[in-house]
């Protein structure tokens, strides 16, 4: 019998294949040189990704206007991804070698001792267009949303295969999705409606607040130790957070 998760994935991919964005037979393909109306500018008809070449990192110049920050944790995650799959996305540079997109990948490459990376050149772009894309490249990826149900299935499958650390999700995020918690005795299954004694709570925090909360939970977890067999809740982070709140209310 087909696994329900596999059936769900198959139906989703079937829907994508039949979606408007995938109907190649209904619309003529759009390629530079064949459709003069493609894009809103001349540069849109000359795709940088059409020509990829390796360049020494020493020739690449970080963009002084880059507003995107890369933590050490993120750089390590990118490095782990490159170690597993190789280089999959070229670094976008201008004709002078200044990086437009790919600062994090270059930092990871330097950490790994890689001296040459694949690049593609944005030829003919104005300074204004380069500055706009520098922001758009990062922001556009943030505008997408997850199918939470399917994401939970995928993360749990990857956790069982030992590949969850390569997804870019932090340990805290994985545990929130119920992935990789076997060492803690498992995540309680949340029943539909209000029948379960467990509740899943979501908070929106500034990154500084999130760091404070993560540090507090880590310290409380160390003090409490792992849940025992008799513990009502096997979720170590949940127990730590509840203990922090109890200590606060006791003041």
C-alpha positions as a Python dict, from the first residue, in 0.01 Angstrom:
ca = {
    (1, 'X'): (0, 0, 0),
    (2, 'X'): (128, 346, -89),
    (3, 'X'): (246, 557, 205),
    (4, 'X'): (6, 855, 269),
    (5, 'X'): (294, 1100, 267),
    (6, 'X'): (412, 970, -71),
    (7, 'X'): (58, 993, -207),
    (8, 'X'): (35, 1355, -86),
    (9, 'X'): (368, 1442, -248),
    (10, 'X'): (266, 1275, -575),
    (11, 'X'): (-62, 1469, -589),
    (12, 'X'): (118, 1797, -519),
    (13, 'X'): (375, 1741, -793),
    (14, 'X'): (99, 1635, -1031),
    (15, 'X'): (-75, 1963, -956),
    (16, 'X'): (243, 2157, -1023),
    (17, 'X'): (293, 1979, -1353),
    (18, 'X'): (-57, 2073, -1462),
    (19, 'X'): (-35, 2428, -1322),
    (20, 'X'): (-34, 2737, -1541),
    (21, 'X'): (335, 2793, -1478),
    (22, 'X'): (422, 2449, -1619),
    (23, 'X'): (199, 2436, -1930),
    (24, 'X'): (471, 2451, -2192),
    (25, 'X'): (232, 2345, -2466),
    (26, 'X'): (-9, 2634, -2411),
    (27, 'X'): (244, 2915, -2432),
    (28, 'X'): (548, 2973, -2646),
    (29, 'X'): (876, 2953, -2456),
    (30, 'X'): (1033, 3286, -2371),
    (31, 'X'): (1404, 3315, -2449),
    (32, 'X'): (1637, 3610, -2513),
    (33, 'X'): (1659, 3694, -2881),
    (34, 'X'): (1327, 3529, -2967),
    (35, 'X'): (1088, 3756, -2779),
    (36, 'X'): (1188, 4120, -2802),
    (37, 'X'): (918, 4216, -2551),
    (38, 'X'): (1059, 3988, -2279),
    (39, 'X'): (1144, 4179, -1960),
    (40, 'X'): (1115, 4549, -1893),
    (41, 'X'): (1469, 4640, -1997),
    (42, 'X'): (1740, 4553, -2244),
    (43, 'X'): (1945, 4371, -1981),
    (44, 'X'): (1660, 4126, -1922),
    (45, 'X'): (1723, 3985, -2271),
    (46, 'X'): (2081, 3893, -2180),
    (47, 'X'): (2069, 3633, -1904),
    (48, 'X'): (2382, 3631, -1684),
    (49, 'X'): (2328, 3260, -1617),
    (50, 'X'): (2381, 3179, -1986),
    (51, 'X'): (2756, 3208, -1934),
    (52, 'X'): (2921, 3072, -1619),
    (53, 'X'): (3295, 3070, -1560),
    (54, 'X'): (3524, 3006, -1265),
    (55, 'X'): (3712, 3296, -1110),
    (56, 'X'): (3962, 3320, -826),
    (57, 'X'): (3803, 3448, -506),
    (58, 'X'): (4094, 3690, -476),
    (59, 'X'): (3954, 3874, -781),
    (60, 'X'): (3607, 3918, -630),
    (61, 'X'): (3521, 4232, -436),
    (62, 'X'): (3257, 4234, -157),
    (63, 'X'): (2986, 4492, -220),
    (64, 'X'): (3010, 4785, 22),
    (65, 'X'): (2630, 4830, -7),
    (66, 'X'): (2548, 4474, 93),
    (67, 'X'): (2293, 4503, 376),
    (68, 'X'): (2255, 4128, 423),
    (69, 'X'): (2429, 3989, 732),
    (70, 'X'): (2568, 3636, 748),
    (71, 'X'): (2615, 3477, 1088),
    (72, 'X'): (2885, 3221, 1155),
    (73, 'X'): (2612, 2959, 1193),
    (74, 'X'): (2470, 3039, 849),
    (75, 'X'): (2813, 3032, 685),
    (76, 'X'): (2875, 2690, 840),
    (77, 'X'): (2539, 2573, 703),
    (78, 'X'): (2628, 2698, 354),
    (79, 'X'): (2967, 2527, 379),
    (80, 'X'): (2796, 2201, 480),
    (81, 'X'): (2567, 2233, 179),
    (82, 'X'): (2861, 2288, -57),
    (83, 'X'): (3043, 1990, 97),
    (84, 'X'): (2742, 1768, 35),
    (85, 'X'): (2625, 1882, -309),
    (86, 'X'): (2907, 2090, -454),
    (87, 'X'): (2852, 2437, -601),
    (88, 'X'): (2497, 2473, -733),
    (89, 'X'): (2442, 2851, -765),
    (90, 'X'): (2703, 3076, -934),
    (91, 'X'): (2806, 3404, -773),
    (92, 'X'): (2662, 3704, -957),
    (93, 'X'): (2920, 3978, -1015),
    (94, 'X'): (2945, 4295, -1223),
    (95, 'X'): (3202, 4354, -1493),
    (96, 'X'): (3451, 4487, -1237),
    (97, 'X'): (3426, 4175, -1021),
    (98, 'X'): (3212, 4328, -745),
    (99, 'X'): (2973, 4076, -591),
    (100, 'X'): (2603, 4145, -646),
    (101, 'X'): (2465, 3817, -511),
    (102, 'X'): (2646, 3534, -334),
    (103, 'X'): (2835, 3696, -47),
    (104, 'X'): (2745, 3412, 188),
    (105, 'X'): (2862, 3147, -57),
    (106, 'X'): (3194, 3327, -105),
    (107, 'X'): (3245, 3351, 273),
    (108, 'X'): (3175, 2977, 302),
    (109, 'X'): (3418, 2903, 20),
    (110, 'X'): (3692, 3101, 193),
    (111, 'X'): (3626, 2909, 513),
    (112, 'X'): (3656, 2581, 321),
    (113, 'X'): (3978, 2682, 146),
    (114, 'X'): (3820, 2696, -200),
    (115, 'X'): (4016, 2941, -416),
    (116, 'X'): (3797, 2947, -730),
    (117, 'X'): (3418, 2969, -760),
    (118, 'X'): (3166, 2966, -1049),
    (119, 'X'): (3055, 3317, -1143),
    (120, 'X'): (2820, 3484, -1387),
    (121, 'X'): (2853, 3846, -1498),
    (122, 'X'): (2572, 4102, -1500),
    (123, 'X'): (2678, 4289, -1813),
    (124, 'X'): (2540, 4633, -1889),
    (125, 'X'): (2365, 4679, -1556),
    (126, 'X'): (2351, 5033, -1421),
    (127, 'X'): (2460, 5106, -1064),
    (128, 'X'): (2095, 5156, -971),
    (129, 'X'): (1994, 4819, -1116),
    (130, 'X'): (2276, 4643, -932),
    (131, 'X'): (2179, 4809, -603),
    (132, 'X'): (1815, 4709, -649),
    (133, 'X'): (1900, 4348, -731),
    (134, 'X'): (2135, 4328, -433),
    (135, 'X'): (1828, 4369, -213),
    (136, 'X'): (1579, 4182, -434),
    (137, 'X'): (1795, 3868, -445),
    (138, 'X'): (1760, 3831, -69),
    (139, 'X'): (1409, 3970, -22),
    (140, 'X'): (1237, 3769, -297),
    (141, 'X'): (1338, 3440, -131),
    (142, 'X'): (1183, 3559, 196),
    (143, 'X'): (847, 3631, 32),
    (144, 'X'): (768, 3263, -27),
    (145, 'X'): (572, 3052, 219),
    (146, 'X'): (594, 2691, 333),
    (147, 'X'): (335, 2421, 301),
    (148, 'X'): (365, 2343, 673),
    (149, 'X'): (210, 1996, 650),
    (150, 'X'): (437, 1884, 367),
    (151, 'X'): (740, 2052, 525),
    (152, 'X'): (681, 1860, 849),
    (153, 'X'): (668, 1532, 654),
    (154, 'X'): (987, 1612, 463),
    (155, 'X'): (1184, 1725, 768),
    (156, 'X'): (1084, 1416, 965),
    (157, 'X'): (1181, 1190, 674),
    (158, 'X'): (1517, 1366, 640),
    (159, 'X'): (1575, 1350, 1017),
    (160, 'X'): (1531, 972, 1006),
    (161, 'X'): (1787, 963, 723),
    (162, 'X'): (2030, 1184, 918),
    (163, 'X'): (2009, 1466, 664),
    (164, 'X'): (1808, 1722, 863),
    (165, 'X'): (2121, 1922, 953),
    (166, 'X'): (2170, 2000, 582),
    (167, 'X'): (1832, 2173, 542),
    (168, 'X'): (1937, 2504, 697),
    (169, 'X'): (1681, 2472, 979),
    (170, 'X'): (1819, 2521, 1328),
    (171, 'X'): (1784, 2254, 1596),
    (172, 'X'): (1514, 2460, 1765),
    (173, 'X'): (1317, 2497, 1440),
    (174, 'X'): (1346, 2125, 1368),
    (175, 'X'): (1215, 2037, 1713),
    (176, 'X'): (925, 2278, 1668),
    (177, 'X'): (836, 2077, 1357),
    (178, 'X'): (874, 1752, 1551),
    (179, 'X'): (1187, 1651, 1359),
    (180, 'X'): (1489, 1491, 1522),
    (181, 'X'): (1339, 1466, 1871),
    (182, 'X'): (1380, 1091, 1913),
    (183, 'X'): (1664, 1147, 2160),
    (184, 'X'): (1421, 1336, 2382),
    (185, 'X'): (1166, 1056, 2385),
    (186, 'X'): (961, 1192, 2097),
    (187, 'X'): (732, 1489, 2037),
    (188, 'X'): (375, 1454, 2171),
    (189, 'X'): (121, 1402, 1894),
    (190, 'X'): (-121, 1695, 1882),
    (191, 'X'): (-479, 1577, 1837),
    (192, 'X'): (-733, 1770, 1628),
    (193, 'X'): (-946, 2021, 1815),
    (194, 'X'): (-900, 2066, 2190),
    (195, 'X'): (-879, 1702, 2293),
    (196, 'X'): (-502, 1700, 2347),
    (197, 'X'): (-350, 1815, 2678),
    (198, 'X'): (-65, 1958, 2470),
    (199, 'X'): (-68, 2293, 2296),
    (200, 'X'): (157, 2423, 2023),
    (201, 'X'): (237, 2793, 2072),
    (202, 'X'): (395, 3028, 1819),
    (203, 'X'): (575, 3352, 1907),
    (204, 'X'): (711, 3631, 1688),
    (205, 'X'): (1036, 3771, 1828),
    (206, 'X'): (1300, 4018, 1721),
    (207, 'X'): (1631, 3841, 1653),
    (208, 'X'): (1780, 3985, 1973),
    (209, 'X'): (1481, 3861, 2174),
    (210, 'X'): (1504, 3522, 2005),
    (211, 'X'): (1868, 3493, 2104),
    (212, 'X'): (1781, 3576, 2465),
    (213, 'X'): (1502, 3318, 2471),
    (214, 'X'): (1723, 3051, 2308),
    (215, 'X'): (2001, 3112, 2561),
    (216, 'X'): (1756, 3094, 2853),
    (217, 'X'): (1601, 2770, 2724),
    (218, 'X'): (1945, 2616, 2674),
    (219, 'X'): (2051, 2698, 3030),
    (220, 'X'): (1723, 2578, 3178),
    (221, 'X'): (1747, 2255, 2976),
    (222, 'X'): (2094, 2190, 3113),
    (223, 'X'): (1969, 2250, 3468),
    (224, 'X'): (1665, 2027, 3428),
    (225, 'X'): (1835, 1751, 3236),
    (226, 'X'): (1656, 1522, 2989),
    (227, 'X'): (1293, 1427, 3063),
    (228, 'X'): (1247, 1110, 3265),
    (229, 'X'): (1022, 821, 3171),
    (230, 'X'): (763, 958, 3415),
    (231, 'X'): (765, 1308, 3266),
    (232, 'X'): (430, 1421, 3125),
    (233, 'X'): (606, 1617, 2850),
    (234, 'X'): (898, 1465, 2660),
    (235, 'X'): (973, 1795, 2484),
    (236, 'X'): (1284, 1928, 2656),
    (237, 'X'): (1248, 2281, 2518),
    (238, 'X'): (886, 2300, 2634),
    (239, 'X'): (981, 2185, 2983),
    (240, 'X'): (1264, 2439, 3000),
    (241, 'X'): (1039, 2726, 2889),
    (242, 'X'): (772, 2630, 3142),
    (243, 'X'): (1035, 2618, 3418),
    (244, 'X'): (1157, 2967, 3324),
    (245, 'X'): (800, 3099, 3343),
    (246, 'X'): (739, 2929, 3679),
    (247, 'X'): (1055, 3089, 3818),
    (248, 'X'): (940, 3430, 3695),
    (249, 'X'): (592, 3394, 3848),
    (250, 'X'): (747, 3285, 4177),
    (251, 'X'): (933, 3617, 4214),
}
